[in-house]
Amino acid sequence: MSVVIHEVSHGFVALRFGDKTALYAGRLTLNPLKHLDLFGSIILPGLLILSHSPFMFGWAKPVPYNPANLTNKKWGTIAVASAGVLANLFIAVLFGLILRFSINSAVPDKFVFIISSIVLVNLGLAIFNLVPIPPLDGSKILFSLLPVSFYSLIVFLEQYSLILIVVFIFFFADSLYPIMTSLYGLITGLAI
């Protein structure tokens, strides 16, 4: 559901900036079935589970939007890209505070586990999506802020995005873990 909320947030902010593409596509819904991606939501996570992978990875169908329809292309694009990340951060903070203020009461271990998992998943989604490699949200934010003189860098990153994402996941994703654990501790008051 966190991925669904992430995607729907993009669509609602795009709508706020004048683009009705997600609305017309019927994607401004929290119904997870509308956001399933056969490979990214079912096949890849299933293969990772069956292979006892040390990490889980997957995605939902991106909510469509047309940057040409935005009333303010630069800030609209930044807002649309930021919406998913901010939605995940909001969920992480909300459930993190629930955990922080309930931990001293008699709550079952399963409750702590589930709430902690929600916080960690949403922090992971937010941080990972800020990586400036296309098609991640961080690239849209960065590209909107860069001057025109960086056009060749943008083209390079877009052209080799799949390779760059795979390299990042296998060789550099661990570098996000300390950020995630620090934020988790800051929000919940607990250590991992």
LUMMAR-991457 format. One record per residue (C-alpha): x, y, z; chain; residue in one letter. Coordinates in steps of 0.5 Angstrom, whole numbers, plus 500, padded with zeros to 3 digits. Example, Ala and Ser with C-alpha at 12.3 -4.5 7.8 and 13.67 -1.06 7.14 Angstrom:
2
     X     Y     Z   vexlo   lopa
   525   491   516       A      A
   527   498   514       A      S
This chain:
192
     X     Y     Z   vexlo   lopa
   500   500   500       A      M
   506   505   501       A      S
   508   504   494       A      V
   501   505   492       A      V
   500   512   496       A      I
   507   514   493       A      H
   504   513   486       A      E
   497   516   488       A      V
   501   522   491       A      S
   504   524   484       A      H
   498   524   481       A      G
   494   528   486       A      F
   500   533   486       A      V
   500   533   478       A      A
   492   534   478       A      L
   493   540   483       A      R
   498   543   478       A      F
   493   542   472       A      G
   495   535   469       A      D
   489   531   469       A      K
   492   525   466       A      T
   492   520   472       A      A
   485   522   473       A      L
   483   520   466       A      Y
   487   514   467       A      A
   483   512   473       A      G
   489   512   477       A      R
   487   517   483       A      L
   485   511   487       A      T
   488   507   493       A      L
   485   500   490       A      N
   492   497   489       A      P
   490   493   483       A      L
   490   499   479       A      K
   497   500   481       A      H
   500   493   480       A      L
   505   492   475       A      D
   506   484   473       A      L
   514   484   473       A      F
   515   489   478       A      G
   509   488   483       A      S
   509   480   482       A      I
   514   477   479       A      I
   521   480   481       A      L
   518   480   489       A      P
   516   473   488       A      G
   523   471   485       A      L
   527   475   490       A      L
   523   471   496       A      I
   524   464   493       A      L
   531   465   492       A      S
   532   468   499       A      H
   535   474   497       A      S
   537   479   503       A      P
   533   484   500       A      F
   526   486   497       A      M
   525   490   491       A      F
   519   492   487       A      G
   515   497   484       A      W
   508   499   482       A      A
   506   502   475       A      K
   508   509   475       A      P
   502   514   475       A      V
   502   517   469       A      P
   502   525   468       A      Y
   504   530   462       A      N
   509   535   464       A      P
   507   539   458       A      A
   500   540   462       A      N
   503   543   468       A      L
   501   550   469       A      T
   508   551   472       A      N
   513   546   469       A      K
   519   547   473       A      K
   516   547   480       A      W
   510   543   478       A      G
   515   537   476       A      T
   519   538   482       A      I
   512   538   486       A      A
   510   532   483       A      V
   516   528   484       A      A
   517   530   491       A      S
   510   528   493       A      A
   511   521   493       A      G
   517   522   497       A      V
   514   526   502       A      L
   508   522   502       A      A
   513   516   504       A      N
   516   521   509       A      L
   509   523   512       A      F
   507   515   513       A      I
   514   514   516       A      A
   513   520   521       A      V
   506   518   523       A      L
   507   511   525       A      F
   514   512   528       A      G
   511   517   533       A      L
   505   512   534       A      I
   511   507   536       A      L
   515   512   540       A      R
   509   514   544       A      F
   506   507   545       A      S
   513   503   546       A      I
   513   504   554       A      N
   506   501   554       A      S
   504   494   554       A      A
   504   493   547       A      V
   505   486   544       A      P
   512   485   540       A      D
   508   483   534       A      K
   505   490   534       A      F
   512   493   535       A      V
   514   489   529       A      F
   509   491   524       A      I
   509   499   526       A      I
   517   498   525       A      S
   516   495   519       A      S
   512   500   516       A      I
   517   506   518       A      V
   523   502   515       A      L
   519   501   509       A      V
   517   508   508       A      N
   524   511   510       A      L
   527   506   505       A      G
   522   508   499       A      L
   523   515   501       A      A
   531   515   501       A      I
   531   510   495       A      F
   527   515   491       A      N
   531   521   492       A      L
   537   518   488       A      V
   538   522   482       A      P
   538   516   477       A      I
   532   516   472       A      P
   526   514   473       A      P
   527   515   480       A      L
   524   522   483       A      D
   531   525   485       A      G
   533   525   478       A      S
   526   529   476       A      K
   528   534   482       A      I
   535   535   480       A      L
   534   535   472       A      F
   529   541   474       A      S
   534   545   478       A      L
   540   544   473       A      L
   541   549   468       A      P
   541   548   460       A      V
   548   547   460       A      S
   547   540   464       A      F
   543   537   458       A      Y
   548   532   456       A      S
   549   529   463       A      L
   541   529   463       A      I
   541   525   456       A      V
   547   520   459       A      F
   543   519   465       A      L
   537   517   462       A      E
   540   513   456       A      Q
   544   509   461       A      Y
   539   509   467       A      S
   537   501   467       A      L
   545   500   468       A      I
   546   505   473       A      L
   540   503   477       A      I
   542   496   477       A      V
   549   498   479       A      V
   547   502   484       A      F
   542   497   487       A      I
   548   492   487       A      F
   554   496   489       A      F
   551   502   493       A      F
   544   501   496       A      A
   548   499   502       A      D
   550   506   503       A      S
   543   508   504       A      L
   542   504   510       A      Y
   546   508   515       A      P
   541   514   513       A      I
   535   510   514       A      M
   537   507   521       A      T
   539   514   523       A      S
   532   517   521       A      L
   529   511   524       A      Y
   532   512   531       A      G
   530   520   530       A      L
   523   518   529       A      I
   522   512   534       A      T
   527   513   539       A      G
   529   506   538       A      L
   535   503   535       A      A
   535   498   530       A      I
